[in-house]
Amino acid sequence: MGKNILLGVTGSIAAFKACDLIGLLRKKGYSVRCVMSRDAKWFVTPLTLETLTQKKVIDDMFALPGERNPAHISLADEADLALIAPATADVIGKIAAGICDDILTCAICASDRPVAFAPAMNDTMFKNPIVQDNIKYLKEKGYHFIDPVEGHLACGREGMGHLAPLENIVDEVGKILEK
Ligand SMILES: Cc1cc2nc3c(=O)[nH]c(=O)nc-3n(C[C@H](O)[C@H](O)[C@H](O)COP(=O)(O)O)c2cc1C
């Protein structure tokens, strides 16, 4: 039986890569369900993610999705693993602080399954001591991180903060699920 992945997509310039990531995860036999932060919709549309996953994308915690409610609980319960890719500095900070102000952060808070973050952001944001403290704190709590790599950043610089190669993300998901 294929495992269920809850893929959280956030408002990073790398959000378009979630589209290819869905294809790679599905090729491995995983069933993928997407959940979006509010700002992710600036970068990629629910329609795109819905078409690629063949599953309804819930992007509004208060909309009636026509399925078992509340949606953040059913999404969390359905998933064998939650993957947030790309993960913004914002979502990392919110989850570290226990904030649950949208469907994505609520579903992650409601999950007792493994959660993995694949951060993507500007190099200065990634080096920011508050972001680093949030990552350290979440790692101590058992959350997984698929570290970003050095590469070309949207701001035009080369630096650390480029989303990890998608194949690495898929490999890490497999390893976490095998544990
Ligand atoms: C063009 C553009 C690109 C952005 N890219 C990133 C990014 O790669 N990583 C990041 O942490 N924030 C990025 N941001 C800032 C986030 O979009 C912002 O913090 C947003 O509130 C994140 O919301 P979310 O975490 O709920 O998705 C970007 C903003 C803009 C306008």
Ligand as a Chemical Component Dictionary entry (heavy atoms), coordinates in Angstrom:
data_LIG
# 
_chem_comp.id                   LIG 
_chem_comp.type                 NON-POLYMER 
_chem_comp.pdbx_formal_charge   0 
_chem_comp.three_letter_code    LIG 
# 
loop_
_chem_comp_atom.comp_id 
_chem_comp_atom.atom_id 
_chem_comp_atom.alt_atom_id 
_chem_comp_atom.type_symbol 
_chem_comp_atom.charge 
_chem_comp_atom.model_Cartn_x 
_chem_comp_atom.model_Cartn_y 
_chem_comp_atom.model_Cartn_z 
_chem_comp_atom.pdbx_ordinal 
LIG C1  C1  C 0 8.678  37.279 -4.533 1  
LIG C2  C2  C 0 8.783  36.763 -3.126 2  
LIG C3  C3  C 0 9.501  35.625 -2.877 3  
LIG C4  C4  C 0 9.607  35.118 -1.560 4  
LIG N1  N1  N 0 10.343 33.987 -1.375 5  
LIG C5  C5  C 0 10.508 33.548 -0.105 6  
LIG C6  C6  C 0 11.302 32.398 0.126  7  
LIG O1  O1  O 0 11.839 31.755 -0.795 8  
LIG N2  N2  N 0 11.446 31.983 1.403  9  
LIG C7  C7  C 0 10.876 32.643 2.467  10 
LIG O2  O2  O 0 11.079 32.222 3.602  11 
LIG N3  N3  N 0 10.087 33.726 2.262  12 
LIG C8  C8  C 0 9.893  34.190 1.015  13 
LIG N4  N4  N 0 9.097  35.291 0.788  14 
LIG C9  C9  C 0 8.380  35.899 1.936  15 
LIG C10 C10 C 0 7.108  35.083 2.247  16 
LIG O3  O3  O 0 6.273  35.018 1.097  17 
LIG C11 C11 C 0 6.331  35.707 3.414  18 
LIG O4  O4  O 0 7.087  35.619 4.607  19 
LIG C12 C12 C 0 4.988  35.052 3.583  20 
LIG O5  O5  O 0 4.240  35.733 4.569  21 
LIG C13 C13 C 0 5.124  33.575 3.942  22 
LIG O6  O6  O 0 3.857  33.044 4.293  23 
LIG P1  P1  P 0 3.662  31.481 4.578  24 
LIG O7  O7  O 0 4.832  31.024 5.378  25 
LIG O8  O8  O 0 2.395  31.438 5.373  26 
LIG O9  O9  O 0 3.524  30.833 3.268  27 
LIG C14 C14 C 0 8.965  35.792 -0.502 28 
LIG C15 C15 C 0 8.202  36.932 -0.771 29 
LIG C16 C16 C 0 8.112  37.407 -2.063 30 
LIG C17 C17 C 0 7.288  38.650 -2.318 31 
# 
loop_
_chem_comp_bond.comp_id 
_chem_comp_bond.atom_id_1 
_chem_comp_bond.atom_id_2 
_chem_comp_bond.value_order 
_chem_comp_bond.pdbx_ordinal 
LIG C1  C2  SING 1  
LIG C2  C3  SING 2  
LIG C2  C16 DOUB 3  
LIG C3  C4  DOUB 4  
LIG C4  N1  SING 5  
LIG C4  C14 SING 6  
LIG N1  C5  DOUB 7  
LIG C5  C6  SING 8  
LIG C5  C8  SING 9  
LIG C6  O1  DOUB 10 
LIG C6  N2  SING 11 
LIG N2  C7  SING 12 
LIG C7  O2  DOUB 13 
LIG C7  N3  SING 14 
LIG N3  C8  DOUB 15 
LIG C8  N4  SING 16 
LIG N4  C9  SING 17 
LIG N4  C14 SING 18 
LIG C9  C10 SING 19 
LIG C10 O3  SING 20 
LIG C10 C11 SING 21 
LIG C11 O4  SING 22 
LIG C11 C12 SING 23 
LIG C12 O5  SING 24 
LIG C12 C13 SING 25 
LIG C13 O6  SING 26 
LIG O6  P1  SING 27 
LIG P1  O7  DOUB 28 
LIG P1  O8  SING 29 
LIG P1  O9  SING 30 
LIG C14 C15 DOUB 31 
LIG C15 C16 SING 32 
LIG C16 C17 SING 33 
# 
